[in-house]
Amino acid sequence: MSLPPRPNDITVIAANEARTMRLERRRSSRCVLSPLAARPRGPSTSVPVAYPRSHLESTTPHRELPAGDSGVRRTSPRPLIALGARAPVTASRYVPPVHPPGQWRNRLQAAENEAMRRANAHGPSLPSGRPSTSISHPSAPLSHTDLFSRPVTRTSGSLKRRDPSSGWHSLSREEQIVELTAATTRHAWKNVQIAQRSDNTTRLANFRLEDAVARDYRNGKKVIENVPVEEVRATVLCGSSPHTIFSADHFPLVVYIPRAFRGKTLDDATAAIVEWGRSTKPSPKGSNDFNNCYKHGYELVGRTRLATLWHPIGHKHDPPVVCADICKTGQSYEGAFKLFAELDLVNSFCTTALLAIDPLQYGLLRKVYEWRLSECKSQVAIAALDKYNLWEGREIMFNRWSEPHFDQHDAHYSWACLVYFGDFKEATIKFRQLNLEVRLHPGDVLFMRRRDLLHEVPDWGDGQRHFMVYFTHESLWEAAGVHPRGRSPV
């Protein structure tokens, strides 16, 4: 199976996708003509074609079509991730778009197959000897493409129509999410491709990830104070374009995707996280936390955990369990499952981005995911709602800054994904070893290897700052018999 196209082939990819979209529009135009098409026409009468806006907004990239094309011209770009912000369909008949188009679906499937091939060739099989090429549970996603192509059953709880002519509002919530998630995966993949272009990458001169792994830094005041600044040149990421930081030994270390979420998508995710915080009542006095680093005076202050399977801190030799924050009360239990159902778009973006950034780590993490489903029945039940997500660990922080630290419970080489919410104007995360600062805003996504990179977040000033972290602790990697250590070719 061939690898996905390299970043320098993006112009060819875009041209092929534009050609595919034009053909899709021409085929669908026969079904969605305006009622004006049925009227008698003279020789000089022109008939406007009324395309459903959901069909137009579900394709990418957003650009004007060439002169003479039968499609509708678009003059203002609209982010794919914000599709949930609109629900307009003006044609008399709604024709759902095919998600994803053949070319994109084949490329995504090829990338997943290649990731699993690398993962299976990387290390030993699982302790039970089961193969790790697919997930056999019907309630869990086989892959992104399987999720998009599966039939969706209409439910009696479909959304009410605000406009009688709107087909979008006649779809159930699940049907809407399936369509929006397909566009989200394309958005994530293209953002990572942009981040990997030569003009959007920074290659460090001195810092080597393999050396940092060998040093195996631990938290401690004296250790933290003696961690050196290895890069002479300072780097600040604050623009609107995705960016990747590579180590001197060619490992991607930090991937910054600004404004990954915006509009109604960001508002809905923020509201869901705030509702979860109210149900679980976070505390700023938790163990193994920076208790002196919270901004008081807001409704929600503290840390909550949404780990569906983990070893509690200090109990790595006990069987893994669902975290206490989910099972603490009946209200928190119900709140957790409500949040699972609302995070499909966020999950799909982060999971697809990991596949594009590091196929080997994606494949290894998927092997851990398969092990969870085969060993714990609770994971099968949770996976029915918590779709598109491979990580089992999530933490949600409300209004907290951080002192310099390493996340020593993560595995070496593994990735953590951070998503930012709130109404703060700007925050900064600093990486001392890399002499790097990243300026953050609500809706940004940041991938980093937080076990091996010293990082801190100073006080950000006014506004509320919440963030969600996707992670997998080293103890769960070991329990699954999967070794995350290893290289992923750049």
C-alpha positions, 0 to 999 in steps of 0.5 A: 500500500503506497504512502499518502501524497507528500506535502510538495504534491499538494497542488496536484492533489488540489487540482484532482480534487477540484476536478472531482468536485466539478463532476460531482456538482454536474451529476447532482445538478440534475436532481436539484434544479430549481422549480423554474426549470419546469417552466417553458423556456424560449431560445434565450431563456437561462435557467439558474441552478439552485444547489443545496448550500450543504452540498456546496459547503461540504466540499473543499477547498473553497475557491472560485470555479473556472469560467464556463463551469456549471457550478456556483461561484464562491467569493468568500472562503468559509471554514469547513469546521464551522459547517455546523454554524449554518443549516440552509438548503433552499432547493425543493429537494435535499440531496445528501452529498457523498462523504467522503468523495472517492479520491479522499476516501481512498487516500484516507483508507490507504493512510490508515492501512499504512499506519497499521502496517507500520504498527504491526511491523514495529513490535511484538503482538499483543499478549493474547496473540490476537491480530491487530489489523482491525476492530471487530466490535460492531459498536466501535468504529472500524476506521474513519471510512467505515464510519462515513460509509455506514448506513444511518438510521433515522430516529424519531427524535430528529430536529424540528424544521425551522424552514419547511423547505430545508432538508438539512433540518429534516435530518436527525442529529446523528445524520448531521454529525456524520456529514459534518465529521466527514468535512472535519477530517478533510479539514484536519488532514489539509491543516497538517499538510499545510503545517508540513510545507517547507515554509511552515516548518522550523528545524532545530539545530541542537535539540535531539529527541532521542537524547531527551528520551535517554535523559528521562527527565523527572519533575523536581525543583532542582531538575527543572531548574537545571534543564538547559535552553538548547536552542540559540535562536528564539522561535515564536508561533503566533500567525494564522498558518499551521506550523511544525517544529522538527528536532535536529534528529528529524522528529516532529515535536510540536504541531500548531494548528490555529483556529482549528475550531470556530463559529458554532462548532466551537460554541457548541463544544465549549457549552458541552464542556462547561455543562460537564464541569457543572455536573462534576464540580471540579476542585482546585485542590486535587492531588498531583496538581498545581493547586496554586495555579488556578485563577479564582473568581470564576464559576468553574475552577479546577481539573476534571478527568474524563478517562474512560480507562486508566490506572489511577495515579500511584496504582499502575499495577492495579487493573485499569478502571474508568476514572472516578470523576465519571462515576462519582455521582449519578449526575456526573455519570450522565454528564460524561455520556452527554459530553461523549455524544457532543465531541464527535467533531473534536474527536474526528479532527484530533484523530485524523490529525494524528494519522497525518502527523505520525502514522506509526503512533496512530497505528500503535495507539489503535492497537491499544484501543483494540486491546481496551475493547477486547478486555473491558466491556465498559469500553465497548459500551462507551465506544458506542457514544465516544466515536472517532476517538482513539485516546482513552485519557482526557483531562479538562482544565478550567482556568489554570496556568502551569509551572514548568513541568514534564508529564512523566506519566505519559510514554516517551515519544507519544503525543498529547493533543490539546484543544483550547476553549473559553473567552481569553484573548491570548495565552502563551505556552513556553518550551524552554529546551526549544526556546519556543513560544506558542501564542494560543487562542480559543479554538486552537489545537496543539500537538506536543510530546509532553513527556520529553518537552519541558513546558509551562503556561504563564498567567494569561490575563483577562478571560476564562481559559479552558482546555482539554488534553487527549493522552495515554499513560505509559502504564496503559501502553504496558498493560496492552503490550504495545511499545510506543517507543520508536521512530516515525519517518518524516 
